[in-house]
Amino acid sequence: MRLPNLLATKNGRLMAFFLLYLTEGIPLGFAATAVATVLRRLDVGPAEIGAFVGSFYLPWAFKWAFGPVIDVFSSDRLGRRRGWILFTQVMMALTLLSTVLLELPQQLWLFTIILLVHNTFGAMQDVAIDALACSTLHEDERGLANGMMFGGAMIGNMVGGSGVLLLSGVTGFQPTFFFVSGCILAVTAFVVLPMKEAPGPVRVLVVGSKLAQAAREMRVFAVDSFRSFLGSPGAFGGLLFALLPSGAMCLGLTLQSNLAVELGLDNDQVAALGVWSSILNASCCVLGGYLSDHFGRRRTLFVYLALMSLPVFYLMHELSKYGWVMPVPAGAENRPQVPVALVTALWIATLIYNAFQGLMYGTRTAAMMDVTNPAVAATQFTAYMALMNLAISYSAIWQGIAIEAWGYPKTMLVDGIFGLACLLVIPWLKPSDATVNRYADALGPQRARGMALGLGLACLAWAPYSYWSASFGAAKPIMGTLFTVIFIASALFLLASRAVLAEAGGWPARLGVWMAPLLLLLYARYYLDAIAGWLPAGISAPAFVAGAQNAVLAVTVLAGVTLLLLRGRPWQKMQVNPAEVA
């Protein structure tokens, strides 16, 4: 029997994109819930688990870079988007299956690397699916389709997390990798293969290297994105909003999984908690978007984000009340008795949190669309989503470190308060007036100069911090994570500055192109001791580490000075004239 082409009908398209987003949620739920739970049972520390989950989200923070590659390197025979979806889903399944024989936690490092590659293919798939949705969905079905897509991601998260934990009670953990791969390949076989993607417009013939064409498209991407992000108050507010955590996040990351294990929940109970959480989250995602259409986007988003901190503060109070402050290894001697009331509090807080988070998800997405420039919608909106994934990544990392340093209650207090910071930005998320230059007002150059100044001073702050870093004590790793975010943002700004300013940027803009990869490489500062251990005999490890630290200092100072010099460049090129808009 021939399988139907789901893209041919409205209901088919809704079901197709629901199932495609299901395959995006499965690997994320698998890592954040199933693998994190198993690792905690193996007495892996919260900091290591946080770093594992944080690294898992990193490819999603840089998925914007896949856009030009997917646009240029595509097949009209397989379908410009369908071909990429086929390829990435098969690679997701193969990379996951390659981890079946690994021993945990002994080979956690190799497991992390393979799943990082696995999720890179997942992020590429997301770009291709979104591009297919933009070209396939009709205007009158996009709202419902987006709700179903996010609902599918939530259900996929439940399948990859709770479903795997339930199944592991019968088969053991390693065989569940076949289940997750099978779910992905089932969508490939029954949804993607029968698809018939409509041919797109005739493309301009690529002259010369396709890789060079992708690089040229990346340059256009940088210019359009930079102008769109800084060209209007709403877009600039969206940039700041995306970089901040969207409300309190700890009950949606590994803190909740760690607590569930420590409070004595078995895999079936953790799975049941995940199932009900996902159902609530998916349902409220659609409801939140509906309510925002009727009562105002910014007003409802403000309420939802504020409410997300309440269950966090409630559970924080209960943990302090019963003295459950620091992580307790599963096999610890004289392990304290877990109060039944504390388990009940975990259930209440998690379910309420997921309801509020679901309301927020649907509304947040719509708010980002409101401030997005339609002319570069795929670019700008994808970048907003990527930055939000970066916020998830650094939140998972700092929270894992903070749990071991401060304990659960203090970590939750900081998370609940810091999660409210995004409320200050919500008034900015206002669509511009419908004028010719609505996405590039006269203040665009001023915003660019302000960002150059802020990032430059932040890079220069590394010098005094590195000198007095020991005085930060338990907060030192968290400060390190903050500087990592600063270095990544500075690198992206330098690359975009060169594209926007062109020759008007002078030698500072040219130097910035070389500084950008060096700033990204500064993440290696965490592994200097390990790298020193690989050096051949005769090379002093302490001398190598000291020299590398001096190199890090030199890069940050030079990058900071370059950014401050760029502040004085002619940023009038940020303006978009009416001819360009037309």
C-alpha positions as CSV (number, residue, x, y, z in Angstrom):
1,M,0.0,0.0,0.0
2,R,1.4,3.4,-1.0
3,L,1.8,5.8,1.9
4,P,0.2,9.2,1.5
5,N,2.0,12.4,0.9
6,L,1.1,14.3,4.1
7,L,2.1,17.7,2.6
8,A,-0.8,17.5,0.1
9,T,-3.6,18.4,2.6
10,K,-4.0,20.7,5.5
11,N,-4.6,18.0,8.1
12,G,-1.7,16.0,6.6
13,R,0.6,19.0,6.9
14,L,-0.4,19.6,10.5
15,M,0.3,15.9,11.3
16,A,3.6,15.9,9.3
17,F,5.1,18.8,11.2
18,F,3.8,17.5,14.5
19,L,5.7,14.2,13.9
20,L,8.8,16.0,12.6
21,Y,9.0,18.1,15.7
22,L,8.5,14.9,17.7
23,T,11.9,13.7,16.4
24,E,13.4,16.9,17.6
25,G,12.1,16.5,21.1
26,I,13.1,12.8,21.5
27,P,16.9,13.3,21.7
28,L,16.6,16.3,24.0
29,G,14.3,14.4,26.4
30,F,16.6,11.4,26.2
31,A,19.6,13.5,27.3
32,A,18.0,15.9,29.9
33,T,15.8,13.3,31.6
34,A,16.8,9.7,30.9
35,V,20.5,9.9,30.6
36,A,20.7,12.5,33.4
37,T,18.7,10.2,35.7
38,V,20.8,7.2,35.0
39,L,24.1,9.2,35.5
40,R,22.8,10.4,38.9
41,R,22.1,6.9,39.9
42,L,25.7,6.0,39.0
43,D,26.8,8.8,41.4
44,V,28.0,11.2,38.7
45,G,28.0,14.7,40.3
46,P,25.6,17.4,39.4
47,A,28.3,19.6,37.9
48,E,29.3,16.8,35.4
49,I,25.7,16.2,34.5
50,G,25.1,19.9,34.1
51,A,28.1,20.2,31.8
52,F,26.8,17.1,29.8
53,V,23.4,18.6,29.3
54,G,24.8,22.0,28.6
55,S,27.1,20.7,25.8
56,F,24.1,18.9,24.4
57,Y,22.3,22.2,23.7
58,L,25.3,23.9,22.2
59,P,24.7,22.9,18.5
60,W,21.2,24.4,18.8
61,A,22.8,27.7,19.9
62,F,24.7,27.8,16.5
63,K,22.2,26.3,14.2
64,W,21.9,29.6,12.3
65,A,25.2,28.7,10.7
66,F,23.7,25.7,8.9
67,G,21.2,27.9,7.0
68,P,23.4,29.0,4.1
69,V,24.9,25.5,3.8
70,I,21.4,23.9,3.6
71,D,20.3,26.5,1.1
72,V,23.3,26.0,-1.3
73,F,24.0,22.2,-0.9
74,S,20.6,20.7,-1.7
75,S,19.0,18.3,-4.1
76,D,16.1,19.2,-6.3
77,R,15.5,15.5,-7.0
78,L,15.3,14.5,-3.3
79,G,13.7,17.9,-2.3
80,R,15.6,20.9,-1.1
81,R,14.5,20.4,2.5
82,R,13.3,16.8,2.4
83,G,16.8,15.6,1.3
84,W,18.4,17.2,4.3
85,I,15.7,15.8,6.7
86,L,16.3,12.3,5.4
87,F,20.1,12.6,5.7
88,T,20.0,14.1,9.2
89,Q,17.5,11.7,10.7
90,V,19.5,8.7,9.4
91,M,22.7,10.1,10.9
92,M,20.9,10.8,14.2
93,A,19.9,7.2,14.4
94,L,23.4,5.9,13.5
95,T,25.3,8.1,15.9
96,L,23.0,7.1,18.7
97,L,23.3,3.4,17.9
98,S,27.1,3.8,18.0
99,T,27.0,4.4,21.8
100,V,25.3,1.2,22.7
101,L,28.5,-0.6,23.7
102,L,29.9,2.3,25.7
103,E,30.4,1.9,29.5
104,L,29.0,4.6,31.7
105,P,30.2,6.5,33.6
106,Q,33.7,5.4,32.7
107,Q,33.3,6.5,29.0
108,L,31.1,9.6,29.7
109,W,33.6,11.8,27.8
110,L,33.2,9.7,24.6
111,F,29.5,9.4,25.2
112,T,29.2,13.2,25.4
113,I,31.2,13.7,22.2
114,I,29.1,11.3,20.2
115,L,25.8,12.7,21.5
116,L,27.2,16.2,20.7
117,V,27.6,15.1,17.1
118,H,24.2,13.4,17.2
119,N,22.6,16.6,18.3
120,T,24.4,18.6,15.7
121,F,22.5,16.6,13.1
122,G,19.4,17.3,15.2
123,A,20.0,21.0,14.9
124,M,20.6,20.8,11.2
125,Q,17.3,18.9,10.9
126,D,15.5,21.6,12.8
127,V,16.7,24.3,10.3
128,A,15.5,22.1,7.3
129,I,12.1,21.4,9.0
130,D,11.6,25.1,9.7
131,A,12.5,26.0,6.1
132,L,10.1,23.4,4.8
133,A,7.4,24.7,7.1
134,C,7.9,28.3,5.8
135,S,7.5,27.2,2.2
136,T,4.7,24.7,2.7
137,L,2.3,25.9,5.4
138,H,-0.5,28.2,4.3
139,E,-0.9,31.5,6.0
140,D,-4.2,30.6,7.6
141,E,-2.8,27.4,9.2
142,R,0.5,28.6,10.6
143,G,-0.8,29.5,14.1
144,L,-2.3,26.1,14.7
145,A,0.7,24.4,13.1
146,N,3.2,26.2,15.4
147,G,1.2,25.1,18.4
148,M,1.1,21.5,17.2
149,M,4.9,21.7,16.4
150,F,5.8,22.8,19.9
151,G,3.3,20.2,21.3
152,G,5.1,17.5,19.2
153,A,8.4,18.6,20.6
154,M,7.0,18.3,24.2
155,I,5.6,14.8,23.4
156,G,8.9,13.8,21.9
157,N,10.6,15.0,25.0
158,M,8.3,12.8,27.0
159,V,9.0,9.8,24.7
160,G,12.8,10.2,24.9
161,G,12.8,10.9,28.6
162,S,9.9,9.2,30.5
163,G,9.4,6.6,27.8
164,V,13.0,5.5,27.9
165,L,13.0,5.3,31.7
166,L,9.8,3.1,31.7
167,L,11.3,0.9,29.1
168,S,14.6,0.6,30.8
169,G,12.9,-1.1,33.8
170,V,12.1,-4.0,31.4
171,T,15.0,-4.1,29.0
172,G,17.8,-2.3,30.9
173,F,19.2,1.1,29.8
174,Q,21.5,0.3,26.9
175,P,18.8,-1.5,24.8
176,T,16.6,1.6,25.0
177,F,19.0,3.3,22.5
178,F,17.4,1.0,19.8
179,F,14.0,2.3,20.9
180,V,15.0,5.9,20.5
181,S,16.6,5.3,17.1
182,G,13.6,3.3,16.0
183,C,11.2,6.2,16.8
184,I,13.3,8.5,14.7
185,L,13.6,6.0,11.8
186,A,9.8,5.3,11.9
187,V,9.1,9.0,11.2
188,T,11.7,8.8,8.4
189,A,10.1,5.8,6.8
190,F,6.4,6.7,7.2
191,V,6.4,10.5,7.0
192,V,9.6,11.8,5.3
193,L,10.1,9.2,2.6
194,P,6.5,9.5,1.1
195,M,6.7,13.3,1.1
196,K,6.6,15.1,-2.2
197,E,8.1,18.5,-1.6
198,A,6.9,21.1,-4.1
199,P,9.7,22.5,-6.2
200,G,10.9,25.9,-5.2
201,P,11.7,28.9,-7.4
202,V,14.4,28.5,-9.9
203,R,17.7,29.1,-8.2
204,V,20.6,31.2,-9.5
205,L,23.2,29.0,-11.0
206,V,26.2,28.7,-8.6
207,V,29.4,29.7,-10.4
208,G,32.5,28.2,-8.9
209,S,32.7,26.6,-5.6
210,K,29.5,25.9,-3.7
211,L,31.4,26.3,-0.5
212,A,32.3,29.8,-1.6
213,Q,28.7,30.5,-2.4
214,A,27.8,29.4,1.1
215,A,30.4,31.8,2.5
216,R,28.9,34.6,0.4
217,E,25.4,33.8,1.7
218,M,26.8,33.7,5.3
219,R,28.1,37.3,4.7
220,V,24.6,38.4,3.6
221,F,23.2,36.6,6.6
222,A,25.5,38.6,8.9
223,V,24.6,41.9,7.4
224,D,20.9,41.3,7.4
225,S,20.9,39.8,10.9
226,F,23.0,42.6,12.4
227,R,20.7,45.3,10.9
228,S,17.6,43.4,12.0
229,F,18.8,42.8,15.6
230,L,19.9,46.4,16.2
231,G,17.8,48.4,13.7
232,S,14.6,48.8,15.9
233,P,13.8,48.9,19.7
234,G,11.7,45.8,19.5
235,A,14.3,43.8,17.6
236,F,17.1,44.9,20.0
237,G,14.9,44.1,23.0
238,G,14.3,40.7,21.4
239,L,18.1,40.2,21.3
240,L,18.5,41.0,25.0
241,F,15.4,38.9,25.9
242,A,16.8,35.9,24.0
243,L,20.2,36.0,25.7
244,L,18.5,36.0,29.2
245,P,16.9,32.9,30.7
246,S,13.2,32.8,29.9
247,G,12.1,32.8,33.5
248,A,13.3,30.4,36.2
249,M,14.8,27.3,34.5
250,C,16.0,24.9,37.1
251,L,12.9,22.7,37.3
252,G,13.1,22.2,33.5
253,L,16.8,21.2,33.6
254,T,18.9,18.6,35.5
255,L,18.2,20.0,39.0
256,Q,14.8,18.3,38.9
257,S,16.2,15.0,37.6
258,N,18.9,15.1,40.3
259,L,16.4,15.7,43.1
260,A,14.0,13.0,41.8
261,V,16.8,10.4,42.1
262,E,18.0,11.7,45.5
263,L,14.5,11.7,46.9
264,G,14.1,8.0,46.1
265,L,11.9,8.0,43.0
266,D,12.5,4.9,40.9
267,N,12.6,5.0,37.1
268,D,8.9,4.4,36.8
269,Q,8.0,7.2,39.2
270,V,10.4,9.6,37.4
271,A,8.8,8.5,34.1
272,A,5.3,9.1,35.4
273,L,6.3,12.6,36.6
274,G,7.7,13.3,33.2
275,V,4.6,12.1,31.4
276,W,2.2,14.3,33.3
277,S,4.6,17.2,33.0
278,S,4.8,16.8,29.2
279,I,1.1,16.6,28.8
280,L,0.6,19.7,30.9
281,N,3.4,21.5,29.0
282,A,2.1,20.6,25.6
283,S,-1.5,21.5,26.4
284,C,-0.6,24.9,28.0
285,C,1.7,25.7,25.0
286,V,-1.3,25.9,22.7
287,L,-3.5,27.6,25.4
288,G,-0.8,30.3,26.1
289,G,-0.6,31.3,22.5
290,Y,-4.4,31.5,22.3
291,L,-4.7,33.7,25.4
292,S,-2.0,36.0,24.2
293,D,-3.9,36.7,21.0
294,H,-6.9,37.8,23.0
295,F,-5.3,39.6,26.0
296,G,-2.1,41.0,24.6
297,R,1.3,39.4,23.9
298,R,3.5,41.3,26.3
299,R,0.9,41.4,29.1
300,T,0.4,37.7,29.2
301,L,4.1,36.9,28.7
302,F,5.0,39.0,31.7
303,V,2.5,37.1,33.9
304,Y,3.6,33.7,32.7
305,L,7.3,34.4,33.3
306,A,6.7,35.8,36.7
307,L,4.6,32.8,37.7
308,M,7.4,30.4,36.7
309,S,9.4,31.5,39.7
310,L,6.7,30.7,42.2
311,P,7.0,26.8,42.1
312,V,10.8,27.2,42.3
313,F,10.6,29.3,45.5
314,Y,8.0,26.9,46.9
315,L,10.2,23.9,46.4
316,M,13.2,25.9,47.7
317,H,11.3,26.6,50.9
318,E,10.4,22.9,51.4
319,L,14.0,21.7,50.8
320,S,15.2,24.2,53.4
321,K,12.5,23.2,55.8
322,Y,13.4,19.5,55.7
323,G,17.2,20.2,55.6
324,W,17.8,18.7,52.2
325,V,20.4,21.2,51.1
326,M,23.5,19.5,49.5
327,P,23.5,16.7,47.0
328,V,23.4,13.2,48.6
329,P,25.1,10.3,46.7
330,A,22.8,7.4,46.0
331,G,25.1,5.0,47.8
332,A,26.1,7.2,50.7
333,E,26.3,5.6,54.2
334,N,23.8,6.8,56.8
335,R,21.7,8.3,54.1
336,P,19.0,10.6,55.6
337,Q,15.4,9.4,55.5
338,V,13.4,11.2,52.7
339,P,10.2,12.8,54.1
340,V,7.1,11.9,52.1
341,A,6.1,15.6,52.2
342,L,9.2,16.5,50.3
343,V,8.4,14.0,47.5
344,T,4.9,15.5,47.3
345,A,6.4,19.0,47.1
346,L,8.6,17.9,44.2
347,W,5.5,16.6,42.3
348,I,3.5,19.8,43.0
349,A,6.3,22.1,42.0
350,T,7.2,20.2,38.9
351,L,3.7,20.0,37.5
352,I,2.8,23.6,38.3
353,Y,6.1,24.7,36.8
354,N,5.5,22.8,33.5
355,A,2.0,24.3,33.2
356,F,3.4,27.9,33.5
357,Q,6.4,27.0,31.2
358,G,4.0,25.7,28.6
359,L,1.9,28.9,28.7
360,M,5.2,30.9,28.3
361,Y,6.5,28.9,25.3
362,G,3.6,29.5,23.0
363,T,3.5,33.2,23.9
364,R,7.3,33.8,23.7
365,T,7.5,32.4,20.2
366,A,4.7,34.7,19.0
367,A,6.4,37.7,20.7
368,M,9.6,36.9,18.9
369,M,7.7,36.8,15.6
370,D,6.2,40.2,16.3
371,V,9.6,41.9,16.4
372,T,11.1,40.0,13.5
373,N,11.7,41.6,10.2
374,P,9.7,39.7,7.6
375,A,12.3,40.4,4.9
376,V,14.8,38.3,6.9
377,A,12.4,36.3,9.0
378,A,14.1,32.9,8.6
379,T,17.4,34.4,9.5
380,Q,16.4,36.6,12.4
381,F,13.8,34.2,14.0
382,T,16.2,31.3,13.8
383,A,18.9,33.4,15.4
384,Y,16.6,34.3,18.3
385,M,15.8,30.6,18.9
386,A,19.5,29.8,18.7
387,L,20.3,32.4,21.4
388,M,17.6,31.0,23.6
389,N,19.2,27.6,23.3
390,L,22.5,29.2,24.3
391,A,20.7,30.5,27.4
392,I,19.6,27.0,28.2
393,S,23.1,25.7,27.8
394,Y,24.8,28.2,30.1
395,S,22.0,27.8,32.6
396,A,22.5,24.1,32.8
397,I,26.2,24.5,33.3
398,W,26.1,27.1,36.0
399,Q,23.3,25.4,37.9
400,G,25.2,22.1,38.0
401,I,28.3,23.9,39.4
402,A,26.2,25.9,41.9
403,I,24.4,22.9,43.3
404,E,27.7,21.3,44.3
405,A,29.0,24.7,45.7
406,W,25.9,26.2,47.3
407,G,23.4,23.4,47.5
408,Y,19.9,23.2,46.1
409,P,18.0,26.0,47.9
410,K,20.5,28.7,47.2
411,T,20.8,27.6,43.6
412,M,17.0,27.8,43.2
413,L,16.9,31.2,44.9
414,V,19.4,32.6,42.4
415,D,17.7,31.0,39.5
416,G,14.3,32.2,40.6
417,I,15.5,35.8,40.9
418,F,17.7,35.8,37.8
419,G,14.8,34.4,35.8
420,L,12.8,37.5,36.6
421,A,15.4,39.8,34.9
422,C,13.8,39.2,31.5
423,L,10.7,41.0,32.7
424,L,12.6,44.3,32.5
425,V,13.0,43.7,28.7
426,I,9.4,42.8,27.9
427,P,8.3,46.5,27.5
428,W,10.8,46.7,24.6
429,L,9.2,43.8,22.7
430,K,6.8,46.1,20.8
431,P,6.5,45.8,17.1
432,S,7.6,49.0,15.2
433,D,5.2,51.3,13.5
434,A,4.4,50.3,9.9
435,T,6.7,52.7,8.1
436,V,9.1,52.2,5.3
437,N,12.1,52.0,7.6
438,R,10.3,50.3,10.5
439,Y,13.1,47.7,11.0
440,A,16.0,50.2,10.7
441,D,15.4,53.5,12.6
442,A,17.8,56.3,13.2
443,L,19.1,54.8,16.4
444,G,20.5,51.7,14.9
445,P,24.1,53.1,14.7
446,Q,23.9,54.2,18.3
447,R,22.8,50.7,19.4
448,A,25.8,49.2,17.5
449,R,28.2,51.6,19.2
450,G,26.7,50.8,22.6
451,M,27.1,47.1,22.1
452,A,30.7,47.5,20.9
453,L,31.4,49.5,24.1
454,G,29.7,47.0,26.4
455,L,31.4,44.0,24.9
456,G,34.7,45.7,24.8
457,L,34.6,46.6,28.5
458,A,33.4,43.1,29.3
459,C,36.4,41.5,27.5
460,L,38.8,43.9,29.3
461,A,37.2,42.9,32.6
462,W,38.9,39.5,32.2
463,A,42.2,41.0,33.2
464,P,41.3,42.1,36.7
465,Y,39.0,39.1,37.2
466,S,41.9,36.6,36.3
467,Y,44.1,38.4,38.9
468,W,41.5,38.2,41.7
469,S,39.7,35.1,40.6
470,A,40.6,33.1,43.7
471,S,38.6,35.6,45.9
472,F,35.4,34.5,44.1
473,G,35.5,31.1,45.8
474,A,32.6,28.8,44.9
475,A,31.3,31.4,42.4
476,K,34.5,31.2,40.3
477,P,33.1,28.5,37.8
478,I,29.9,30.6,37.4
479,M,32.0,33.7,36.6
480,G,33.9,31.5,34.1
481,T,30.6,30.6,32.4
482,L,29.6,34.3,32.2
483,F,32.8,35.2,30.5
484,T,32.4,32.3,28.0
485,V,29.0,33.9,27.0
486,I,30.8,37.3,26.6
487,F,33.5,35.8,24.5
488,I,31.1,34.1,22.2
489,A,28.9,37.2,21.8
490,S,32.1,39.3,21.1
491,A,33.3,36.9,18.4
492,L,29.9,37.0,16.6
493,F,29.8,40.8,16.9
494,L,33.3,41.1,15.4
495,L,32.4,38.8,12.5
496,A,29.2,40.7,11.8
497,S,31.0,44.1,12.1
498,R,33.4,43.2,9.3
499,A,30.5,42.2,7.1
500,V,28.4,45.4,7.8
501,L,31.2,48.0,7.8
502,A,33.2,46.5,5.0
503,E,36.1,48.8,4.0
504,A,34.7,51.6,6.2
505,G,35.6,49.5,9.3
506,G,39.3,49.9,8.5
507,W,42.0,47.8,10.2
508,P,40.0,47.3,13.4
509,A,37.3,45.4,11.5
510,R,39.9,43.4,9.6
511,L,41.7,42.5,12.9
512,G,38.3,41.6,14.4
513,V,37.9,38.8,11.8
514,W,41.1,37.2,13.2
515,M,40.2,37.8,16.8
516,A,36.8,36.1,16.5
517,P,38.1,32.5,16.2
518,L,40.6,33.1,19.0
519,L,37.8,34.3,21.3
520,L,35.9,31.1,20.5
521,L,39.0,29.0,21.3
522,L,39.2,30.5,24.8
523,Y,36.8,27.8,25.9
524,A,40.0,25.6,25.9
525,R,41.1,27.4,29.0
526,Y,39.1,24.9,31.1
527,Y,41.3,22.0,29.7
528,L,44.8,23.5,30.0
529,D,45.9,21.0,32.6
530,A,44.6,18.0,30.5
531,I,46.3,19.4,27.4
532,A,49.5,19.8,29.4
533,G,49.3,16.1,30.2
534,W,49.5,15.2,26.5
535,L,52.8,17.2,26.0
536,P,55.9,15.2,25.1
537,A,58.6,14.7,27.7
538,G,60.9,17.7,28.2
539,I,58.2,20.3,28.0
540,S,57.3,21.7,31.4
541,A,53.6,21.4,32.1
542,P,53.5,24.3,34.6
543,A,55.3,26.5,32.1
544,F,52.9,25.6,29.3
545,V,49.8,26.4,31.5
546,A,51.3,29.7,32.6
547,G,52.1,30.6,29.0
548,A,48.6,29.6,27.8
549,Q,47.0,31.8,30.6
550,N,49.1,34.7,29.4
551,A,47.9,34.1,25.8
552,V,44.3,34.1,27.0
553,L,44.9,37.4,28.7
554,A,46.5,38.9,25.6
555,V,43.5,37.7,23.4
556,T,40.9,39.2,25.7
557,V,42.8,42.6,26.0
558,L,43.3,42.8,22.3
559,A,39.7,41.9,21.6
560,G,38.5,44.4,24.1
561,V,40.6,47.2,22.5
562,T,39.4,46.2,19.0
563,L,35.8,46.4,20.1
564,L,36.3,49.8,21.6
565,L,38.0,51.0,18.4
566,L,35.0,49.7,16.4
567,R,32.8,51.9,18.4
568,G,34.2,54.9,16.6
569,R,33.6,53.5,13.1
570,P,30.9,55.0,10.7
571,W,28.0,52.8,11.7
572,Q,25.7,54.7,9.4
573,K,25.8,51.6,7.2
574,M,23.4,50.2,9.7
575,Q,20.7,52.3,8.0
576,V,18.6,50.6,5.3
577,N,17.5,52.9,2.6
578,P,14.0,52.6,1.0
579,A,15.4,51.1,-2.2
580,E,16.9,48.2,-0.2
581,V,13.6,47.6,1.6
582,A,11.8,47.5,-1.7
